[in-house]
Amino acid sequence: MLHKLALAVLALLLPTLAHAADVTGVPRIRDGDQMAFGSTRIRLAGIDAPSLDQLCLNATGERWSCGVAAHDALVKHVGDKEWTCHVQRTDRFGRSVAKCEVGGEDISQWLVQNGWALAYVNFSHAYEADEKPARAAKAGLWEGAFIAPWDWRVRNKKTTILGSVKPPENGLAILLASASGPVAPSPTCTIKGNVNRAGVCIYHTPSSRWYAKISMRVSKGTRWFCSVEEAEAAGCRETRR
């Protein structure tokens, strides 16, 4: 009897629990696949978009801030609209991995179909078919040359280059760099990363003691990060002083 009663109570609670997992509202879009609803951080499921700091080449082989372009395209498309995100799980960075919709439109699918993100096949094949027409149409990132976002985070000189344009002689150097320079590529990308003498990547937030003394130069291997999570995903640790 008690077992049946417990099952009945669970059946009543399931719709409530499923509803509680949904996140709704107008988000603050951080980049092409990350956004925040207040203190709740969302990572779009099944896709990988360039971070704000990633550089690509455009259709003429010139340096292009493709991460910013992907962010801006998403903001223009649905940045001021009501979203509904169905949370699937929590990743190791504490973000809610979710499938998000706006007016019934799957946002991950829209990003892949328009070339602003790639199907993240290491985790899901849900959007693999949507990538093929984007590639054929040379849409978004596919119009030029770029490194897959997951490869870009751990990039080296042997990293595979994608896109419809053959990089010029200096193209690889651009693709391997980040949008570093004296000024942060975006007001939201203010964390500095540098490599110490032991070859360890260290990140410094604006409140860090040595922040102002870190000179941002691509030639020195420094780079800007848009979040602590991004810095740690790239293998960096926080400064200890």
N, C-alpha and C positions, 0 to 999 in steps of 0.2 A: 504493500500500500504506500509506504513512504517513498519507495523507488518510483512508483508511478506519479506520485505528487511532485517529486523533484523534477521528473521529466516534463511535467505539465508547466511548472514554474519556469524551467529553462526555455521551453517553447515560447512562452510569453515574453521572455527577456530578449531572445535572439533578435527580433526586429529592432528593439531599442539599442542593443549593442551595436548592430550594423549601422544604425543611424548615427550613433555616437562616434563612429569611426570616420564619418564624412566631415570634411572641413569646407565651409562655405564662406563667401565674401569676396571683396575686391582685394587682391593681393598686392604686395610690393614685389615687383619682379626684379630679382637680383641679377640673373643672366638668362641664357636661353633655356635652361632646364631647372632653375632653382628660383623659388619664390617664398615669401613669408606672409602668413596671415597672423599679424600680431607677433606673438612669441613662438608660433608654430612654423617650423621650417619644412618646406615641401621640396622633394626631389622628384621630378617627373619619371615615372616608371617606363622602362623599355627603350629609352633613347639616351643619347649623349650629345650635348651641344657644346660648342667652344666656350670657354670661360671668357670673361671680359678682357683678359690679358693675352688671349691667343691672337697671333698674327697669321694672315694668309696672304696669298697673291690674288689680285683681281684678274679680270679677263685679259688685261694687257701685260700681265706679269709684274705689276707694281705692288708694293707693300700695301696691305689692306687690313684694317682693324676689324676682322670678321667677327670676333667675339662681341664687340660693341654692336655691330650690324645685326647679329642674331637677336641680341637683347632688344634693340630698337624695333625690329620687325615684329617681335612678339608684343611689345608694348603698344605699338600702333594697331595691331590686329585685335587684341582683347584686353589691353592694359587697364581700361576703365570699366570693365564689365564684371558682372557677378560670376564667380567660379564655383563649381562643386567638385571637390577632390575626394575620391574614394581611396582611403588609405589601405595599403596592402601589408606594409611591414615597416619596421624602423631599421635604418642602416647603422653602421658602426660609428657614424658621426652624429647620431641622434636625430637625423632628419627623417621625416615621414615620407616614405616612397609611395607615390600615389598616381592613380590615373585621374586626370583632371578634365572636366568638360565645361564648355561655355555654350549655353543654348543648345545642348545636345552634341556639340562638336568636340571630338577628341583632340585636345591640344597637342599631345605628343604626335599624333598622326599628322596634324596640320604642319607642325615643324618639320617632320621628315619629308612630307610631300612637297614642301616648298624649299627644301634644301638647306634648312637652318639647323638641322640636327641629323644624326645618323642613328640607324637602328642599333641598339646596344646588344649585339648578338651574343656577347659573352653571358648575358643574363636573360635575354628574351628574344624570340624571333617574331614577336607580335607585329612589328612594323617593317620587317625585312622586305616584303612585297611593295611597300610604299616608297622605298628608297630607289628602286629601279627606274620608275618614270622621272623622278627628280634628277637622277644622274643623266638620263637621256636628254632631258630638257635643259641641262646645264643650269639648273635653278640654284639660287643661293650660293652656298659654298662651292658647288660643283662647277660654277662658271669659271673659276680660276684654278688655283692649286692650293692644297692644304694637307695637313696631317690630321688623321682621325683624333678626336679629342682625347680618347683613352691612351693613344700613343704619344700625344703631345705632352701629357703630364709626366711621361718617363722618357722623353725623346733623346735621341742621339743621332749621329751622322748616318746611321744605317736605317733610320726610320722610314717606312714606306710613305711615299707622297701620292695623294689622290687628286682627282680633279681632271679638268679637260685641257689644262694649259701645261706645257712643258716649262718648268722653271728656268729662268735665265741663269747665267753663270753665278750670280750672287743670290739666287733665289733660295737655295738651301739654307744659307746663313740667316736669311729673313725668317724662314719658316721655323727654324730652331730657336729663334730669339723670342722674347716676350715683349709686350708693349712697354718696355722699360725706358727710362730716360729721366731727366731731372724732375719732370712733373708726372704725377700718377696718371695713368690712362683714363681714370674715372674717379669721381669723388668717393666712390665706394671701394676703390682698390688702393688702399693706403698702407697696407702691410708690406714692409720691405723684407726681402730675402737675400742673403749673401752666403758665400761659402767660406768657411774659416780655413786656417792653415792645415788642419787635419782632413780637409775635404768634406766636412760635414755642413749640410745646409742649415742655416739658422734663420729664423724669422723674428722680426722686430715690429711690435705694434707701436702706434704713435706715442704711447705712454712709456715705452721702453727707454732705459737710460741712454743707450747709444744710438737711438733712432736718428737723431739729427746728424750724426757723424757718418752714417752709412751713405756713401756716394753711389748713386744709381747709374751704372754704366753696363750696357750689354756686354762689352768686351771683358768685363770682370766677372761675368756670370751672375750678376745681381738680377732680381726680377721683382715685380710688384705682384702681390697676392690680393685677392678680393675678399678673402675670409681666412680665419684660422684653419677651418676645415680644408680649404684648398691647399694651404701651405703644408699641412700635415699629410695630405694625400700625395703631395709631391715629394714626401720624404724628409721634410724639414722639421726641426724641433724649435721650441721657443728658447730665446736667449736666457741664460741663467744669471745674467747680471744686468 
